[in-house]
Amino acid sequence: ELNRTLESKIAVEVAKSEQRQHIIVRQSRLAAMGEMIGNIAHHWRQPLNAVSIIVQDFPSAKAYGELDDKYIETNVLKATTIINELSKTLDNFRNFFAPNRDKEKFSIAAMIDHAIKLLSASFENEKIKIETIIEEDAIINGYPNEFAQVILNILLNSKDAIILNAVKDGIVKIRVFRVDGSIKIELLDNGGGIAPDVINKIFEPYFTTKYKSNGTGLGLYMSKSIIEESMGGKIDIESGKG
C-alpha cells in the first residue's frame, strides 16, 4: 500500500512538473514573439517608406508629363520587388516560430546567419554591430529553429546590456571554431559583463536583471534547456570587463 501511494504521489508530481515546463516553454515563445513583432516593425519601416515615396510620386509625374509606359513599368517593378521582400520577411519570422518536431541536419553558420537577419534592423537602429567569424562550419543533427532561437536570445541579452550601459560603438562577435573534435560557438559583447552576485543565477527560470516590463527571465533558461537537453550540447557563460 505504501508503494502504491508513493507511486501515485510521484506520478502526480511528474505531471505537475511537465505542466510547469509546458507553461514555461509557452511563456518563453510568447516573449520571443513580442520581441519579434518589434523587429518586424524595424524591418518594415524603411521598405514601407520607399513604397510610399513611389506611390506619392505618381501625381507629380503625371503633372509634369513624365507618366509614360517606361516610368510606370520602372516604378511598378520597384514597388513589387519591395513588397516581395516584405513577404519573405513575414515567411522568415513565421517559419522561425514553427517548432521542429523531428531532428534534422542543418548548418550552424546558416542558422546563425538566419538569427542575425531577424534582428539586423533593430541592431542597426541601435548602432550595434554584429561580427561573425566562421573558422569552421559544421552540419549537425538537431532542431534548427530552436538553435536559432538560442542565438537570438543571447544576441538580445547582449543588445540589452549594451543599451543599458550606454556603450558607444556596441559590438557583438560570434565565433565558430573546432576544439578537440567538437564545434564551439562563442558569443562575446562589450556590454559591460555580468555582476558576480548574479552570474550563477542567470540560467534559472524567471530570473531577470531587467525591469519586469522588459524581461521575463525565460530566454537563457530555455536556451540552456534546448542546447543541453534537446541537442546534447553544453552552454556556459563567463563574464569579463567588456
C-alpha positions as CSV (number, residue, x, y, z in Angstrom):
1,E,0.0,0.0,0.0
2,L,2.9,2.3,0.8
3,N,4.5,1.6,-2.6
4,R,1.2,2.3,-4.4
5,T,0.8,5.6,-2.5
6,L,4.3,6.6,-3.3
7,E,3.9,5.8,-7.0
8,S,0.7,7.8,-7.1
9,K,2.4,10.8,-5.5
10,I,5.4,10.6,-7.9
11,A,3.0,10.4,-10.9
12,V,1.2,13.5,-9.7
13,E,4.4,15.4,-9.2
14,V,5.8,14.4,-12.6
15,A,2.5,15.5,-14.2
16,K,2.8,18.9,-12.4
17,S,6.4,19.3,-13.4
18,E,5.5,18.6,-17.1
19,Q,2.7,21.1,-16.9
20,R,5.0,23.7,-15.4
21,Q,7.6,23.0,-18.1
22,H,4.9,23.4,-20.8
23,I,3.8,26.8,-19.3
24,I,7.5,28.0,-19.2
25,V,8.0,27.0,-22.9
26,R,4.8,28.8,-23.9
27,Q,5.7,31.9,-22.0
28,S,9.2,31.9,-23.5
29,R,7.8,31.7,-27.0
30,L,5.3,34.4,-26.3
31,A,8.1,36.7,-25.0
32,A,10.2,35.9,-28.1
33,M,7.2,36.6,-30.3
34,G,6.7,40.0,-28.7
35,E,10.4,40.8,-29.4
36,M,10.0,39.7,-33.0
37,I,7.0,41.9,-33.6
38,G,9.2,44.9,-32.7
39,N,11.8,43.6,-35.1
40,I,9.3,43.2,-37.9
41,A,8.4,46.9,-37.4
42,H,12.1,47.8,-37.7
43,H,12.4,45.6,-40.9
44,W,9.3,47.1,-42.5
45,R,9.7,50.8,-41.7
46,Q,12.2,51.7,-44.4
47,P,10.7,49.5,-47.2
48,L,7.2,50.8,-46.5
49,N,8.6,54.4,-46.6
50,A,10.1,53.6,-50.0
51,V,6.8,52.2,-51.4
52,S,5.1,55.4,-50.0
53,I,7.5,57.6,-51.9
54,I,6.9,55.7,-55.1
55,V,3.2,56.0,-54.8
56,Q,3.3,59.7,-53.9
57,D,5.4,60.4,-56.9
58,F,2.8,59.3,-59.4
59,P,0.7,62.5,-59.3
60,S,3.8,64.7,-59.7
61,A,4.9,62.6,-62.6
62,K,1.5,63.0,-64.3
63,A,1.6,66.8,-63.7
64,Y,5.0,67.1,-65.3
65,G,4.2,64.8,-68.2
66,E,6.6,62.0,-67.0
67,L,3.9,59.4,-66.6
68,D,4.8,57.3,-69.6
69,D,5.0,53.5,-70.0
70,K,8.6,53.4,-69.0
71,Y,8.0,55.3,-65.8
72,I,5.1,53.1,-64.8
73,E,7.0,49.9,-65.6
74,T,10.1,51.0,-63.7
75,N,8.2,52.1,-60.6
76,V,5.8,49.2,-60.5
77,L,8.8,46.9,-60.7
78,K,10.4,48.8,-57.8
79,A,7.3,48.5,-55.6
80,T,6.7,44.9,-56.5
81,T,10.3,44.0,-55.5
82,I,9.9,45.7,-52.2
83,I,6.6,44.1,-51.5
84,N,8.1,40.6,-52.3
85,E,10.9,41.3,-49.9
86,L,8.4,42.2,-47.2
87,S,6.5,39.0,-47.9
88,K,9.8,37.0,-47.5
89,T,10.4,38.7,-44.2
90,L,7.0,37.5,-42.9
91,D,7.8,34.0,-44.1
92,N,11.1,34.1,-42.2
93,F,9.5,35.2,-39.0
94,R,6.6,32.7,-39.3
95,N,9.0,29.8,-40.0
96,F,11.1,30.8,-37.0
97,F,8.2,30.2,-34.7
98,A,7.3,26.8,-36.2
99,P,9.0,24.4,-33.8
100,N,10.8,21.4,-35.4
101,R,9.1,18.2,-34.5
102,D,11.9,16.0,-35.7
103,K,15.6,16.4,-35.7
104,E,17.2,17.3,-39.0
105,K,20.6,18.2,-40.3
106,F,21.4,21.8,-40.6
107,S,24.4,24.2,-41.0
108,I,25.4,26.0,-37.8
109,A,26.6,29.0,-39.9
110,A,23.4,29.2,-41.9
111,M,21.2,29.2,-38.8
112,I,23.4,31.8,-37.1
113,D,23.0,34.0,-40.2
114,H,19.2,33.4,-40.1
115,A,19.0,34.6,-36.5
116,I,21.2,37.7,-37.3
117,K,18.9,38.6,-40.2
118,L,15.9,38.5,-38.0
119,L,17.5,41.0,-35.6
120,S,19.6,43.1,-38.0
121,A,17.2,46.0,-38.3
122,S,16.9,46.6,-34.6
123,F,20.6,46.2,-34.1
124,E,21.3,48.8,-36.9
125,N,18.7,51.1,-35.3
126,E,20.8,51.0,-32.0
127,K,24.0,51.3,-34.0
128,I,25.3,47.9,-32.6
129,K,27.5,45.8,-34.9
130,I,27.4,42.1,-35.2
131,E,30.6,40.5,-36.4
132,T,30.7,36.8,-37.4
133,I,33.9,34.7,-37.6
134,I,33.2,31.3,-39.1
135,E,36.5,29.4,-38.8
136,E,34.8,26.1,-39.5
137,D,31.2,25.4,-40.2
138,A,29.5,22.1,-39.2
139,I,26.4,20.2,-40.2
140,I,24.7,18.9,-37.1
141,N,21.6,16.9,-36.3
142,G,19.1,18.8,-34.2
143,Y,16.4,21.3,-34.2
144,P,17.4,24.3,-36.4
145,N,14.7,26.7,-35.3
146,E,15.3,26.1,-31.7
147,F,19.0,26.5,-32.2
148,A,18.4,29.8,-34.0
149,Q,16.2,30.9,-31.0
150,V,19.2,30.3,-28.7
151,I,21.4,32.5,-30.8
152,L,18.7,35.1,-30.9
153,N,18.1,35.0,-27.1
154,I,21.8,35.6,-26.4
155,L,22.0,38.4,-29.0
156,L,19.1,40.1,-27.4
157,N,20.7,39.9,-24.0
158,S,23.9,41.4,-25.5
159,K,21.9,44.2,-27.1
160,D,20.0,45.0,-23.9
161,A,23.3,45.1,-21.9
162,I,24.9,47.5,-24.4
163,I,21.9,49.8,-24.4
164,L,21.5,49.7,-20.6
165,N,25.2,50.6,-20.0
166,A,25.1,53.3,-22.8
167,V,28.1,51.7,-24.5
168,K,29.3,53.6,-27.5
169,D,30.3,51.5,-30.6
170,G,28.5,48.5,-29.2
171,I,29.6,45.2,-30.8
172,V,28.7,41.5,-30.6
173,K,31.2,39.0,-32.0
174,I,30.2,35.4,-32.9
175,R,32.9,32.9,-33.5
176,V,32.5,29.3,-34.7
177,F,35.5,27.0,-34.5
178,R,36.6,23.5,-33.7
179,V,38.2,22.4,-30.4
180,D,39.2,18.8,-29.7
181,G,36.8,17.4,-32.3
182,S,33.9,19.5,-31.1
183,I,32.3,22.6,-32.6
184,K,32.4,25.6,-30.2
185,I,30.3,28.8,-30.6
186,E,31.4,31.9,-28.8
187,L,29.2,35.0,-28.5
188,L,31.1,38.0,-27.0
189,D,29.9,41.5,-26.4
190,N,31.2,44.8,-24.9
191,G,28.1,45.3,-22.8
192,G,30.0,45.5,-19.5
193,G,29.8,41.9,-18.2
194,I,27.7,40.3,-15.6
195,A,27.8,41.1,-11.9
196,P,29.4,38.3,-9.8
197,D,26.4,38.0,-7.5
198,V,24.0,37.1,-10.3
199,I,26.1,35.1,-12.8
200,N,25.3,31.8,-11.2
201,K,21.5,32.5,-11.4
202,I,21.1,33.6,-15.0
203,F,20.0,30.2,-16.2
204,E,17.3,29.9,-13.6
205,P,13.7,30.3,-14.8
206,Y,12.1,33.7,-14.2
207,F,15.4,35.2,-13.0
208,T,16.0,38.6,-14.7
209,T,18.1,41.6,-14.0
210,K,15.9,43.7,-16.3
211,Y,12.9,45.7,-15.4
212,K,9.8,43.5,-15.3
213,S,8.4,45.2,-18.3
214,N,11.5,44.3,-20.3
215,G,12.3,40.8,-19.3
216,T,10.7,37.5,-18.4
217,G,13.7,35.6,-17.1
218,L,13.0,32.7,-19.5
219,G,15.3,33.3,-22.5
220,L,18.5,31.9,-21.1
221,Y,16.7,29.2,-19.2
222,M,15.1,28.0,-22.4
223,S,18.4,28.3,-24.3
224,K,20.1,26.0,-21.8
225,S,17.3,23.5,-22.0
226,I,17.4,23.5,-25.8
227,I,21.2,23.1,-26.0
228,E,21.7,20.6,-23.2
229,E,18.5,18.6,-23.0
230,S,17.3,18.6,-26.6
231,M,20.5,18.7,-28.6
232,G,23.1,17.1,-26.3
233,G,25.4,20.1,-26.1
234,K,26.7,22.3,-23.3
235,I,26.2,26.0,-22.7
236,D,28.1,28.1,-20.2
237,I,28.9,31.8,-19.5
238,E,31.8,33.8,-18.4
239,S,32.0,37.5,-17.5
240,G,34.8,39.9,-18.2
241,K,35.2,43.7,-18.1
242,G,33.9,44.2,-21.7
